[in-house]
Amino acid sequence: MNLKKDVPIYQLKITLDEIRPPVWRRVVVRGDITLLKLHKVIQAVMPWDDYHLHQFIVGDTCYSIPLPDDPLPSDVKNEARIRLSKIAPAEKIKFVYEYDFGDSWFHEILVEKILPPDPSLKHPVCLAGKRSSPPEDCGGVSGYFEFLEAITDPNHPEHERMLDWVGRPFDPEMFDLEEANRLLSRIK
């Protein structure tokens, strides 16, 4: 892969909407990253399982993977052809990433800083983060709060069922920076 050396580095803060205390990640990526690769970055750092539809919303424009078999005309722009620097040419710009149109996980993406080029940055890097993302398919924000209530109260009627359903220990306060960066190291 032939990378241009003069591409600025973007520091982004990705925050999951409507969850308090907030679930967030701070990442650095090259400004020439496509939105398709940025989707992969978000999937890695949250971490989601990437089996639902997604879109980026910038103003009134939606970017995603156009569906060639869709019988209805679509105004969706192809995310594989759009670079981050095109939709966010300056600091403090915000846009939205939505994952799983059923659960509707909205993420605010804030361009915190645009930094000088760094030829040593070979792949995206997560600098920091707080709290675990909700498990896939838990029913959106309200379902997530119901899930948390059930797993933290051994007397809750859904306690055992929810623990079985999630299939792994779940700590809502946990964020594994090392694991996030291991997953990001696969994105070139």
Disulfide bonds with the S-S distance in Angstrom:
none
